[in-house]
Amino acid sequence: MPKMKTNRGAAKRFKKTASGNFKRGFAFKSHILTKMSTKRKRNLRGTDVISAADKKAVKRLLPYS
């Protein structure tokens, strides 16, 4: 059986943590940032863990992570 292909878009967006969860960045921080408050932009810099409902779908896109 051939190797499965990793979805390259998902590989750039998600990283697996040591506990088996997936980290993700926040949306809405690429452009039109002048109307956004400094506090909001600062809070969008960090990462978050994906929801339990999305975990199965992301795992399917990243078979070797």
mmCIF file of the N, C-alpha and C atoms, coordinates in Angstrom:
data_MODEL
# 
_entry.id   MODEL 
# 
loop_
_atom_site.group_PDB 
_atom_site.id 
_atom_site.type_symbol 
_atom_site.label_atom_id 
_atom_site.label_alt_id 
_atom_site.label_comp_id 
_atom_site.label_asym_id 
_atom_site.label_entity_id 
_atom_site.label_seq_id 
_atom_site.pdbx_PDB_ins_code 
_atom_site.Cartn_x 
_atom_site.Cartn_y 
_atom_site.Cartn_z 
_atom_site.occupancy 
_atom_site.B_iso_or_equiv 
_atom_site.pdbx_formal_charge 
_atom_site.auth_seq_id 
_atom_site.auth_comp_id 
_atom_site.auth_asym_id 
_atom_site.auth_atom_id 
_atom_site.pdbx_PDB_model_num 
ATOM 1   N N  . MET A 1 1  ? 0.837   -1.187 0.000  1.00 0.00 ? 1  MET A N  1 
ATOM 2   C CA . MET A 1 1  ? 0.000   0.000  0.000  1.00 0.00 ? 1  MET A CA 1 
ATOM 3   C C  . MET A 1 1  ? 0.883   1.253  0.000  1.00 0.00 ? 1  MET A C  1 
ATOM 4   N N  . PRO A 1 2  ? 0.576   2.221  -0.845 1.00 0.00 ? 2  PRO A N  1 
ATOM 5   C CA . PRO A 1 2  ? 1.413   3.423  -0.897 1.00 0.00 ? 2  PRO A CA 1 
ATOM 6   C C  . PRO A 1 2  ? 1.251   4.294  0.337  1.00 0.00 ? 2  PRO A C  1 
ATOM 7   N N  . LYS A 1 3  ? 2.213   5.174  0.495  1.00 0.00 ? 3  LYS A N  1 
ATOM 8   C CA . LYS A 1 3  ? 2.151   6.104  1.619  1.00 0.00 ? 3  LYS A CA 1 
ATOM 9   C C  . LYS A 1 3  ? 1.013   7.098  1.411  1.00 0.00 ? 3  LYS A C  1 
ATOM 10  N N  . MET A 1 4  ? 0.426   7.544  2.507  1.00 0.00 ? 4  MET A N  1 
ATOM 11  C CA . MET A 1 4  ? -0.626  8.547  2.430  1.00 0.00 ? 4  MET A CA 1 
ATOM 12  C C  . MET A 1 4  ? 0.011   9.922  2.277  1.00 0.00 ? 4  MET A C  1 
ATOM 13  N N  . LYS A 1 5  ? -0.690  10.816 1.584  1.00 0.00 ? 5  LYS A N  1 
ATOM 14  C CA . LYS A 1 5  ? -0.189  12.174 1.401  1.00 0.00 ? 5  LYS A CA 1 
ATOM 15  C C  . LYS A 1 5  ? -0.703  13.071 2.516  1.00 0.00 ? 5  LYS A C  1 
ATOM 16  N N  . THR A 1 6  ? 0.192   13.891 3.029  1.00 0.00 ? 6  THR A N  1 
ATOM 17  C CA . THR A 1 6  ? -0.175  14.895 4.025  1.00 0.00 ? 6  THR A CA 1 
ATOM 18  C C  . THR A 1 6  ? -0.753  16.098 3.300  1.00 0.00 ? 6  THR A C  1 
ATOM 19  N N  . ASN A 1 7  ? -1.833  16.642 3.804  1.00 0.00 ? 7  ASN A N  1 
ATOM 20  C CA . ASN A 1 7  ? -2.392  17.873 3.263  1.00 0.00 ? 7  ASN A CA 1 
ATOM 21  C C  . ASN A 1 7  ? -1.456  19.010 3.641  1.00 0.00 ? 7  ASN A C  1 
ATOM 22  N N  . ARG A 1 8  ? -0.812  19.611 2.644  1.00 0.00 ? 8  ARG A N  1 
ATOM 23  C CA . ARG A 1 8  ? 0.229   20.604 2.916  1.00 0.00 ? 8  ARG A CA 1 
ATOM 24  C C  . ARG A 1 8  ? -0.338  21.882 3.514  1.00 0.00 ? 8  ARG A C  1 
ATOM 25  N N  . GLY A 1 9  ? -1.556  22.243 3.168  1.00 0.00 ? 9  GLY A N  1 
ATOM 26  C CA . GLY A 1 9  ? -2.183  23.414 3.768  1.00 0.00 ? 9  GLY A CA 1 
ATOM 27  C C  . GLY A 1 9  ? -2.410  23.220 5.247  1.00 0.00 ? 9  GLY A C  1 
ATOM 28  N N  . ALA A 1 10 ? -2.843  22.024 5.627  1.00 0.00 ? 10 ALA A N  1 
ATOM 29  C CA . ALA A 1 10 ? -3.072  21.717 7.035  1.00 0.00 ? 10 ALA A CA 1 
ATOM 30  C C  . ALA A 1 10 ? -1.752  21.624 7.799  1.00 0.00 ? 10 ALA A C  1 
ATOM 31  N N  . ALA A 1 11 ? -0.709  21.127 7.134  1.00 0.00 ? 11 ALA A N  1 
ATOM 32  C CA . ALA A 1 11 ? 0.591   20.998 7.785  1.00 0.00 ? 11 ALA A CA 1 
ATOM 33  C C  . ALA A 1 11 ? 1.166   22.355 8.165  1.00 0.00 ? 11 ALA A C  1 
ATOM 34  N N  . LYS A 1 12 ? 0.833   23.390 7.377  1.00 0.00 ? 12 LYS A N  1 
ATOM 35  C CA . LYS A 1 12 ? 1.320   24.732 7.675  1.00 0.00 ? 12 LYS A CA 1 
ATOM 36  C C  . LYS A 1 12 ? 0.492   25.413 8.761  1.00 0.00 ? 12 LYS A C  1 
ATOM 37  N N  . ARG A 1 13 ? -0.720  24.941 8.974  1.00 0.00 ? 13 ARG A N  1 
ATOM 38  C CA . ARG A 1 13 ? -1.628  25.604 9.911  1.00 0.00 ? 13 ARG A CA 1 
ATOM 39  C C  . ARG A 1 13 ? -1.691  24.973 11.284 1.00 0.00 ? 13 ARG A C  1 
ATOM 40  N N  . PHE A 1 14 ? -1.400  23.682 11.392 1.00 0.00 ? 14 PHE A N  1 
ATOM 41  C CA . PHE A 1 14 ? -1.555  22.970 12.652 1.00 0.00 ? 14 PHE A CA 1 
ATOM 42  C C  . PHE A 1 14 ? -0.253  22.295 13.057 1.00 0.00 ? 14 PHE A C  1 
ATOM 43  N N  . LYS A 1 15 ? 0.023   22.301 14.374 1.00 0.00 ? 15 LYS A N  1 
ATOM 44  C CA . LYS A 1 15 ? 1.172   21.577 14.924 1.00 0.00 ? 15 LYS A CA 1 
ATOM 45  C C  . LYS A 1 15 ? 0.651   20.685 16.044 1.00 0.00 ? 15 LYS A C  1 
ATOM 46  N N  . LYS A 1 16 ? 1.175   19.486 16.136 1.00 0.00 ? 16 LYS A N  1 
ATOM 47  C CA . LYS A 1 16 ? 0.728   18.558 17.161 1.00 0.00 ? 16 LYS A CA 1 
ATOM 48  C C  . LYS A 1 16 ? 1.466   18.827 18.464 1.00 0.00 ? 16 LYS A C  1 
ATOM 49  N N  . THR A 1 17 ? 0.743   18.787 19.577 1.00 0.00 ? 17 THR A N  1 
ATOM 50  C CA . THR A 1 17 ? 1.353   18.993 20.888 1.00 0.00 ? 17 THR A CA 1 
ATOM 51  C C  . THR A 1 17 ? 1.752   17.647 21.468 1.00 0.00 ? 17 THR A C  1 
ATOM 52  N N  . ALA A 1 18 ? 2.471   17.687 22.579 1.00 0.00 ? 18 ALA A N  1 
ATOM 53  C CA . ALA A 1 18 ? 2.934   16.451 23.214 1.00 0.00 ? 18 ALA A CA 1 
ATOM 54  C C  . ALA A 1 18 ? 1.769   15.613 23.744 1.00 0.00 ? 18 ALA A C  1 
ATOM 55  N N  . SER A 1 19 ? 0.673   16.259 24.100 1.00 0.00 ? 19 SER A N  1 
ATOM 56  C CA . SER A 1 19 ? -0.481  15.533 24.638 1.00 0.00 ? 19 SER A CA 1 
ATOM 57  C C  . SER A 1 19 ? -1.402  15.010 23.542 1.00 0.00 ? 19 SER A C  1 
ATOM 58  N N  . GLY A 1 20 ? -1.067  15.263 22.281 1.00 0.00 ? 20 GLY A N  1 
ATOM 59  C CA . GLY A 1 20 ? -1.871  14.745 21.182 1.00 0.00 ? 20 GLY A CA 1 
ATOM 60  C C  . GLY A 1 20 ? -2.888  15.716 20.632 1.00 0.00 ? 20 GLY A C  1 
ATOM 61  N N  . ASN A 1 21 ? -2.953  16.910 21.180 1.00 0.00 ? 21 ASN A N  1 
ATOM 62  C CA . ASN A 1 21 ? -3.853  17.923 20.637 1.00 0.00 ? 21 ASN A CA 1 
ATOM 63  C C  . ASN A 1 21 ? -3.178  18.632 19.467 1.00 0.00 ? 21 ASN A C  1 
ATOM 64  N N  . PHE A 1 22 ? -3.904  19.538 18.830 1.00 0.00 ? 22 PHE A N  1 
ATOM 65  C CA . PHE A 1 22 ? -3.344  20.315 17.722 1.00 0.00 ? 22 PHE A CA 1 
ATOM 66  C C  . PHE A 1 22 ? -3.449  21.791 18.046 1.00 0.00 ? 22 PHE A C  1 
ATOM 67  N N  . LYS A 1 23 ? -2.329  22.506 17.869 1.00 0.00 ? 23 LYS A N  1 
ATOM 68  C CA . LYS A 1 23 ? -2.313  23.954 18.058 1.00 0.00 ? 23 LYS A CA 1 
ATOM 69  C C  . LYS A 1 23 ? -2.691  24.619 16.751 1.00 0.00 ? 23 LYS A C  1 
ATOM 70  N N  . ARG A 1 24 ? -3.303  25.802 16.865 1.00 0.00 ? 24 ARG A N  1 
ATOM 71  C CA . ARG A 1 24 ? -3.655  26.582 15.690 1.00 0.00 ? 24 ARG A CA 1 
ATOM 72  C C  . ARG A 1 24 ? -3.452  28.049 15.993 1.00 0.00 ? 24 ARG A C  1 
ATOM 73  N N  . GLY A 1 25 ? -3.240  28.823 14.955 1.00 0.00 ? 25 GLY A N  1 
ATOM 74  C CA . GLY A 1 25 ? -3.163  30.259 15.114 1.00 0.00 ? 25 GLY A CA 1 
ATOM 75  C C  . GLY A 1 25 ? -4.545  30.874 15.021 1.00 0.00 ? 25 GLY A C  1 
ATOM 76  N N  . PHE A 1 26 ? -4.643  32.158 15.309 1.00 0.00 ? 26 PHE A N  1 
ATOM 77  C CA . PHE A 1 26 ? -5.917  32.859 15.234 1.00 0.00 ? 26 PHE A CA 1 
ATOM 78  C C  . PHE A 1 26 ? -6.097  33.489 13.865 1.00 0.00 ? 26 PHE A C  1 
ATOM 79  N N  . ALA A 1 27 ? -7.333  33.629 13.445 1.00 0.00 ? 27 ALA A N  1 
ATOM 80  C CA . ALA A 1 27 ? -7.662  34.273 12.181 1.00 0.00 ? 27 ALA A CA 1 
ATOM 81  C C  . ALA A 1 27 ? -7.765  35.786 12.393 1.00 0.00 ? 27 ALA A C  1 
ATOM 82  N N  . PHE A 1 28 ? -7.990  36.503 11.308 1.00 0.00 ? 28 PHE A N  1 
ATOM 83  C CA . PHE A 1 28 ? -8.255  37.946 11.308 1.00 0.00 ? 28 PHE A CA 1 
ATOM 84  C C  . PHE A 1 28 ? -7.047  38.783 11.723 1.00 0.00 ? 28 PHE A C  1 
ATOM 85  N N  . LYS A 1 29 ? -5.859  38.430 11.288 1.00 0.00 ? 29 LYS A N  1 
ATOM 86  C CA . LYS A 1 29 ? -4.700  39.258 11.639 1.00 0.00 ? 29 LYS A CA 1 
ATOM 87  C C  . LYS A 1 29 ? -3.767  39.487 10.457 1.00 0.00 ? 29 LYS A C  1 
ATOM 88  N N  . SER A 1 30 ? -4.317  39.458 9.245  1.00 0.00 ? 30 SER A N  1 
ATOM 89  C CA . SER A 1 30 ? -3.458  39.607 8.081  1.00 0.00 ? 30 SER A CA 1 
ATOM 90  C C  . SER A 1 30 ? -3.481  41.013 7.491  1.00 0.00 ? 30 SER A C  1 
ATOM 91  N N  . HIS A 1 31 ? -4.640  41.662 7.455  1.00 0.00 ? 31 HIS A N  1 
ATOM 92  C CA . HIS A 1 31 ? -4.705  43.005 6.882  1.00 0.00 ? 31 HIS A CA 1 
ATOM 93  C C  . HIS A 1 31 ? -5.889  43.748 7.485  1.00 0.00 ? 31 HIS A C  1 
ATOM 94  N N  . ILE A 1 32 ? -5.989  45.023 7.174  1.00 0.00 ? 32 ILE A N  1 
ATOM 95  C CA . ILE A 1 32 ? -6.992  45.943 7.748  1.00 0.00 ? 32 ILE A CA 1 
ATOM 96  C C  . ILE A 1 32 ? -6.883  45.927 9.277  1.00 0.00 ? 32 ILE A C  1 
ATOM 97  N N  . LEU A 1 33 ? -5.674  46.140 9.771  1.00 0.00 ? 33 LEU A N  1 
ATOM 98  C CA . LEU A 1 33 ? -5.437  46.090 11.212 1.00 0.00 ? 33 LEU A CA 1 
ATOM 99  C C  . LEU A 1 33 ? -5.526  47.463 11.871 1.00 0.00 ? 33 LEU A C  1 
ATOM 100 N N  . THR A 1 34 ? -5.691  48.522 11.075 1.00 0.00 ? 34 THR A N  1 
ATOM 101 C CA . THR A 1 34 ? -5.697  49.860 11.661 1.00 0.00 ? 34 THR A CA 1 
ATOM 102 C C  . THR A 1 34 ? -6.931  50.107 12.514 1.00 0.00 ? 34 THR A C  1 
ATOM 103 N N  . LYS A 1 35 ? -8.054  49.500 12.151 1.00 0.00 ? 35 LYS A N  1 
ATOM 104 C CA . LYS A 1 35 ? -9.282  49.704 12.925 1.00 0.00 ? 35 LYS A CA 1 
ATOM 105 C C  . LYS A 1 35 ? -9.362  48.800 14.157 1.00 0.00 ? 35 LYS A C  1 
ATOM 106 N N  . MET A 1 36 ? -8.423  47.883 14.281 1.00 0.00 ? 36 MET A N  1 
ATOM 107 C CA . MET A 1 36 ? -8.430  46.939 15.391 1.00 0.00 ? 36 MET A CA 1 
ATOM 108 C C  . MET A 1 36 ? -7.614  47.495 16.559 1.00 0.00 ? 36 MET A C  1 
ATOM 109 N N  . SER A 1 37 ? -8.082  47.263 17.761 1.00 0.00 ? 37 SER A N  1 
ATOM 110 C CA . SER A 1 37 ? -7.374  47.782 18.924 1.00 0.00 ? 37 SER A CA 1 
ATOM 111 C C  . SER A 1 37 ? -6.060  47.024 19.139 1.00 0.00 ? 37 SER A C  1 
ATOM 112 N N  . THR A 1 38 ? -5.150  47.669 19.813 1.00 0.00 ? 38 THR A N  1 
ATOM 113 C CA . THR A 1 38 ? -3.848  47.055 20.091 1.00 0.00 ? 38 THR A CA 1 
ATOM 114 C C  . THR A 1 38 ? -4.010  45.808 20.947 1.00 0.00 ? 38 THR A C  1 
ATOM 115 N N  . LYS A 1 39 ? -4.916  45.855 21.884 1.00 0.00 ? 39 LYS A N  1 
ATOM 116 C CA . LYS A 1 39 ? -5.154  44.697 22.762 1.00 0.00 ? 39 LYS A CA 1 
ATOM 117 C C  . LYS A 1 39 ? -5.640  43.497 21.958 1.00 0.00 ? 39 LYS A C  1 
ATOM 118 N N  . ARG A 1 40 ? -6.534  43.743 21.010 1.00 0.00 ? 40 ARG A N  1 
ATOM 119 C CA . ARG A 1 40 ? -7.063  42.647 20.192 1.00 0.00 ? 40 ARG A CA 1 
ATOM 120 C C  . ARG A 1 40 ? -5.969  42.046 19.316 1.00 0.00 ? 40 ARG A C  1 
ATOM 121 N N  . LYS A 1 41 ? -5.146  42.892 18.722 1.00 0.00 ? 41 LYS A N  1 
ATOM 122 C CA . LYS A 1 41 ? -4.057  42.394 17.879 1.00 0.00 ? 41 LYS A CA 1 
ATOM 123 C C  . LYS A 1 41 ? -3.044  41.593 18.696 1.00 0.00 ? 41 LYS A C  1 
ATOM 124 N N  . ARG A 1 42 ? -2.775  42.058 19.907 1.00 0.00 ? 42 ARG A N  1 
ATOM 125 C CA . ARG A 1 42 ? -1.840  41.363 20.787 1.00 0.00 ? 42 ARG A CA 1 
ATOM 126 C C  . ARG A 1 42 ? -2.369  39.985 21.154 1.00 0.00 ? 42 ARG A C  1 
ATOM 127 N N  . ASN A 1 43 ? -3.659  39.888 21.432 1.00 0.00 ? 43 ASN A N  1 
ATOM 128 C CA . ASN A 1 43 ? -4.244  38.606 21.816 1.00 0.00 ? 43 ASN A CA 1 
ATOM 129 C C  . ASN A 1 43 ? -4.345  37.626 20.651 1.00 0.00 ? 43 ASN A C  1 
ATOM 130 N N  . LEU A 1 44 ? -4.368  38.142 19.424 1.00 0.00 ? 44 LEU A N  1 
ATOM 131 C CA . LEU A 1 44 ? -4.419  37.273 18.251 1.00 0.00 ? 44 LEU A CA 1 
ATOM 132 C C  . LEU A 1 44 ? -3.056  36.680 17.902 1.00 0.00 ? 44 LEU A C  1 
ATOM 133 N N  . ARG A 1 45 ? -1.987  37.184 18.527 1.00 0.00 ? 45 ARG A N  1 
ATOM 134 C CA . ARG A 1 45 ? -0.641  36.690 18.241 1.00 0.00 ? 45 ARG A CA 1 
ATOM 135 C C  . ARG A 1 45 ? -0.428  35.252 18.698 1.00 0.00 ? 45 ARG A C  1 
ATOM 136 N N  . GLY A 1 46 ? -1.059  34.860 19.764 1.00 0.00 ? 46 GLY A N  1 
ATOM 137 C CA . GLY A 1 46 ? -0.790  33.567 20.375 1.00 0.00 ? 46 GLY A CA 1 
ATOM 138 C C  . GLY A 1 46 ? -1.400  32.406 19.619 1.00 0.00 ? 46 GLY A C  1 
ATOM 139 N N  . THR A 1 47 ? -1.454  31.273 20.265 1.00 0.00 ? 47 THR A N  1 
ATOM 140 C CA . THR A 1 47 ? -2.043  30.072 19.681 1.00 0.00 ? 47 THR A CA 1 
ATOM 141 C C  . THR A 1 47 ? -3.145  29.556 20.583 1.00 0.00 ? 47 THR A C  1 
ATOM 142 N N  . ASP A 1 48 ? -3.929  28.647 20.027 1.00 0.00 ? 48 ASP A N  1 
ATOM 143 C CA . ASP A 1 48 ? -5.023  28.038 20.760 1.00 0.00 ? 48 ASP A CA 1 
ATOM 144 C C  . ASP A 1 48 ? -5.075  26.570 20.362 1.00 0.00 ? 48 ASP A C  1 
ATOM 145 N N  . VAL A 1 49 ? -5.769  25.762 21.125 1.00 0.00 ? 49 VAL A N  1 
ATOM 146 C CA . VAL A 1 49 ? -5.941  24.351 20.808 1.00 0.00 ? 49 VAL A CA 1 
ATOM 147 C C  . VAL A 1 49 ? -7.250  24.195 20.047 1.00 0.00 ? 49 VAL A C  1 
ATOM 148 N N  . ILE A 1 50 ? -7.271  23.357 18.998 1.00 0.00 ? 50 ILE A N  1 
ATOM 149 C CA . ILE A 1 50 ? -8.493  23.188 18.221 1.00 0.00 ? 50 ILE A CA 1 
ATOM 150 C C  . ILE A 1 50 ? -9.543  22.487 19.068 1.00 0.00 ? 50 ILE A C  1 
ATOM 151 N N  . SER A 1 51 ? -10.797 22.643 18.693 1.00 0.00 ? 51 SER A N  1 
ATOM 152 C CA . SER A 1 51 ? -11.895 22.049 19.456 1.00 0.00 ? 51 SER A CA 1 
ATOM 153 C C  . SER A 1 51 ? -11.915 20.540 19.262 1.00 0.00 ? 51 SER A C  1 
ATOM 154 N N  . ALA A 1 52 ? -12.549 19.856 20.191 1.00 0.00 ? 52 ALA A N  1 
ATOM 155 C CA . ALA A 1 52 ? -12.640 18.396 20.128 1.00 0.00 ? 52 ALA A CA 1 
ATOM 156 C C  . ALA A 1 52 ? -13.418 17.944 18.900 1.00 0.00 ? 52 ALA A C  1 
ATOM 157 N N  . ALA A 1 53 ? -14.377 18.760 18.450 1.00 0.00 ? 53 ALA A N  1 
ATOM 158 C CA . ALA A 1 53 ? -15.181 18.400 17.283 1.00 0.00 ? 53 ALA A CA 1 
ATOM 159 C C  . ALA A 1 53 ? -14.350 18.392 16.005 1.00 0.00 ? 53 ALA A C  1 
ATOM 160 N N  . ASP A 1 54 ? -13.295 19.201 15.937 1.00 0.00 ? 54 ASP A N  1 
ATOM 161 C CA . ASP A 1 54 ? -12.470 19.289 14.731 1.00 0.00 ? 54 ASP A CA 1 
ATOM 162 C C  . ASP A 1 54 ? -11.263 18.358 14.755 1.00 0.00 ? 54 ASP A C  1 
ATOM 163 N N  . LYS A 1 55 ? -10.995 17.738 15.869 1.00 0.00 ? 55 LYS A N  1 
ATOM 164 C CA . LYS A 1 55 ? -9.763  16.951 16.018 1.00 0.00 ? 55 LYS A CA 1 
ATOM 165 C C  . LYS A 1 55 ? -9.704  15.783 15.033 1.00 0.00 ? 55 LYS A C  1 
ATOM 166 N N  . LYS A 1 56 ? -10.819 15.095 14.844 1.00 0.00 ? 56 LYS A N  1 
ATOM 167 C CA . LYS A 1 56 ? -10.840 13.946 13.953 1.00 0.00 ? 56 LYS A CA 1 
ATOM 168 C C  . LYS A 1 56 ? -10.549 14.352 12.506 1.00 0.00 ? 56 LYS A C  1 
ATOM 169 N N  . ALA A 1 57 ? -11.108 15.480 12.077 1.00 0.00 ? 57 ALA A N  1 
ATOM 170 C CA . ALA A 1 57 ? -10.906 15.948 10.712 1.00 0.00 ? 57 ALA A CA 1 
ATOM 171 C C  . ALA A 1 57 ? -9.457  16.367 10.475 1.00 0.00 ? 57 ALA A C  1 
ATOM 172 N N  . VAL A 1 58 ? -8.856  17.052 11.445 1.00 0.00 ? 58 VAL A N  1 
ATOM 173 C CA . VAL A 1 58 ? -7.465  17.499 11.290 1.00 0.00 ? 58 VAL A CA 1 
ATOM 174 C C  . VAL A 1 58 ? -6.521  16.297 11.308 1.00 0.00 ? 58 VAL A C  1 
ATOM 175 N N  . LYS A 1 59 ? -6.817  15.320 12.130 1.00 0.00 ? 59 LYS A N  1 
ATOM 176 C CA . LYS A 1 59 ? -5.975  14.121 12.197 1.00 0.00 ? 59 LYS A CA 1 
ATOM 177 C C  . LYS A 1 59 ? -5.977  13.384 10.869 1.00 0.00 ? 59 LYS A C  1 
ATOM 178 N N  . ARG A 1 60 ? -7.105  13.407 10.158 1.00 0.00 ? 60 ARG A N  1 
ATOM 179 C CA . ARG A 1 60 ? -7.192  12.759 8.869  1.00 0.00 ? 60 ARG A CA 1 
ATOM 180 C C  . ARG A 1 60 ? -6.340  13.484 7.824  1.00 0.00 ? 60 ARG A C  1 
ATOM 181 N N  . LEU A 1 61 ? -6.218  14.804 7.954  1.00 0.00 ? 61 LEU A N  1 
ATOM 182 C CA . LEU A 1 61 ? -5.413  15.578 7.010  1.00 0.00 ? 61 LEU A CA 1 
ATOM 183 C C  . LEU A 1 61 ? -3.917  15.435 7.265  1.00 0.00 ? 61 LEU A C  1 
ATOM 184 N N  . LEU A 1 62 ? -3.548  15.074 8.505  1.00 0.00 ? 62 LEU A N  1 
ATOM 185 C CA . LEU A 1 62 ? -2.139  14.953 8.888  1.00 0.00 ? 62 LEU A CA 1 
ATOM 186 C C  . LEU A 1 62 ? -1.873  13.526 9.367  1.00 0.00 ? 62 LEU A C  1 
ATOM 187 N N  . PRO A 1 63 ? -1.772  12.559 8.469  1.00 0.00 ? 63 PRO A N  1 
ATOM 188 C CA . PRO A 1 63 ? -1.692  11.163 8.885  1.00 0.00 ? 63 PRO A CA 1 
ATOM 189 C C  . PRO A 1 63 ? -0.417  10.789 9.641  1.00 0.00 ? 63 PRO A C  1 
ATOM 190 N N  . TYR A 1 64 ? 0.682   11.520 9.450  1.00 0.00 ? 64 TYR A N  1 
ATOM 191 C CA . TYR A 1 64 ? 1.945   11.132 10.076 1.00 0.00 ? 64 TYR A CA 1 
ATOM 192 C C  . TYR A 1 64 ? 2.360   12.058 11.196 1.00 0.00 ? 64 TYR A C  1 
ATOM 193 N N  . SER A 1 65 ? 1.435   12.837 11.729 1.00 0.00 ? 65 SER A N  1 
ATOM 194 C CA . SER A 1 65 ? 1.786   13.727 12.830 1.00 0.00 ? 65 SER A CA 1 
ATOM 195 C C  . SER A 1 65 ? 1.411   13.094 14.157 1.00 0.00 ? 65 SER A C  1 
# 
